[in-house]
Amino acid sequence: MLISHLDYCNSLLASLPVCSIQPLQMIQNAAA
């Protein structure tokens, strides 16, 4: 469940600019 959720988020992040991705990646890393 969590893995598929992260995959879904990653697919959304792939279309965002890096400046938007970076903080979200930090949040994901903290939650991992």
N, C-alpha and C positions, 0 to 999 in steps of 0.2 A: 504493500500500500504506500509506504513512505517513498520507496524507490520510484514507483510510477509517478508519484506526485512530483518528485524532484525532476524526473525526466520531462514532465509536462512543463514545469517552471523553466527548465533549461531551454526547451524549445521556444518558449516565449522570450527568454532573455537573449536568444541568438539574434533576434530581430531588433534589439534595442541598442542604442549607442553605448560605448564602453563606460562612459561617465555614469550611466544609469545602472550598468551591470555590476560595477565594482562594489558598491555598498551592499547590494543584494547577495553577492557571492560571500561577502564577509559574514552576513547574517546566516547564510546556509552553512558555512564552515563552523560557526559558533553553535549551531543547532545540531550539527552532525555528531 
